[in-house]
Amino acid sequence: MAVEKVVIIGSGPAGWTAAIYAARANLEPLVFEGNATWPENHANGTLPLGQLALTTEVENYPGFPVGKSREYLSTALSAERQPWWVQGNDPQPSHGINGPELMELMRQQAVNFGTRIVTDDIVKIDLSKRPFKMWAREGQTAEAQSVIIATGARANYLGLPSEDKYKNQGVSACAVCDGALPRFKNKELIVIGGGDSAVEEATYLSKFASTVHLVHRRDKLRASKIMQDRARTNPKIKMKWNSGLHEVLGNEREGVTGARVKSTVDDKVEELAVSGVFLAIGHTPNTAFLDGQLKLDDKGYVVWTTPARTYTSIEGVFAAGDVADSYYRQAVTAAGSGCMAALDAERWLAEHGML
């Protein structure tokens, strides 16, 4: 078996950016992008192309100031990779670009520079010695002198059928990503959660919404005192204590039109006329396949061991994107760290005489 210079695990913005930079540096990267047909990937929200593949409009990724991207996609992508809507009559975003379209363009750019792709999930990896060895779900194995972990993190949801039905139609897990969209401006919204992240989401959304209902299962927030003060003093944030999301309401044309919240102390159910439901109950980094071989923080994210570098606790293993970032979790920061990881891998390989 030939030993690869670098294997990239993951296919979100971090993974494809790492592949672009690694390919241009003649590292001949091999990417394991995941398999969309595996049922657990659908259930966990870990489909190929990352979280942006589950997103509709992306307005804050630099380089796409207005919509009408379909004409470019029809020439930039091979026929078999063109999303079905490229040749259709579905409405395009008035600003930005659709998430799946952006990810397909990143993937194609990596392919154009010679990136090789395996459409399978890495389920086991041995980082105890070099070359590192990894096993894919369908039986393929690979060995590599260096590895870039770019498997991302998935947003936690409650698992309600109605919640799943209206994802990207008013149900979101990222206020910074979606809060400025027209469907939410000057509308009532709900944020579910009680920690710092929930207050941050509610505070951010209050810039656009008429009212933000912060729904928490207890009678006091888990957030830090300074964050609690922000929620209490923000006139647009209304607390819904001892309550949880019971059902998301909506229709095919408008998406979310309301929500039912149920008391955690009795059986009372209240219906709120909201246009958006934002989940802020944490994220789960996709690190289970590492089996504890890399140093993780208390939230399960891969730890960068050197400031301003993508180094991990094992030499030759680098991490990029949301799998190592519990703070920003944006496509542009993920892409940036993918670039860093590829450069770090190239320089590490050169220093060790492997190029």
HELIX and SHEET records of a PDB file:
HELIX    1   1 PRO A   13  ARG A   24  1                                  12    
HELIX    2   2 PRO A   39  ASN A   44  1                                   6    
HELIX    3   3 GLN A   51  LEU A   54  5                                   4    
HELIX    4   4 ARG A   70  ALA A   76  1                                   7    
HELIX    5   5 ALA A   79  ARG A   81  5                                   3    
HELIX    6   6 TRP A   84  GLN A   87  5                                   4    
HELIX    7   7 GLY A   99  ASN A  112  1                                  14    
HELIX    8   8 PRO A  161  LYS A  165  1                                   5    
HELIX    9   9 ALA A  175  ASP A  178  1                                   4    
HELIX   10  10 PRO A  182  PHE A  184  5                                   3    
HELIX   11  11 ASP A  196  LEU A  205  1                                  10    
HELIX   12  12 LYS A  225  THR A  233  1                                   9    
HELIX   13  13 ALA A  288  LEU A  290  5                                   3    
HELIX   14  14 GLY A  321  ALA A  324  5                                   4    
HELIX   15  15 ALA A  331  GLU A  351  1                                  21    
SHEET    1   A 6 ARG A 116  VAL A 118  0                                        
SHEET    2   A 6 LEU A  30  PHE A  32  1                                        
SHEET    3   A 6 VAL A   3  ILE A   9  1                                        
SHEET    4   A 6 THR A 141  ILE A 149  1                                        
SHEET    5   A 6 PHE A 132  ALA A 136 -1                                        
SHEET    6   A 6 ILE A 122  ASP A 126 -1                                        
SHEET    1   B 5 ARG A 116  VAL A 118  0                                        
SHEET    2   B 5 LEU A  30  PHE A  32  1                                        
SHEET    3   B 5 VAL A   3  ILE A   9  1                                        
SHEET    4   B 5 THR A 141  ILE A 149  1                                        
SHEET    5   B 5 VAL A 317  ALA A 319  1                                        
SHEET    1   C 2 GLU A  57  VAL A  58  0                                        
SHEET    2   C 2 ILE A  97  ASN A  98 -1                                        
SHEET    1   D 2 ALA A 153  ALA A 155  0                                        
SHEET    2   D 2 HIS A 283  PRO A 285 -1                                        
SHEET    1   E 5 VAL A 171  SER A 172  0                                        
SHEET    2   E 5 GLY A 276  LEU A 279  1                                        
SHEET    3   E 5 GLU A 188  ILE A 192  1                                        
SHEET    4   E 5 THR A 211  VAL A 215  1                                        
SHEET    5   E 5 ILE A 237  LYS A 240  1                                        
SHEET    1   F 3 SER A 243  ASN A 251  0                                        
SHEET    2   F 3 GLY A 255  SER A 263 -1                                        
SHEET    3   F 3 VAL A 269  LEU A 272 -1                                        
END                                                                             
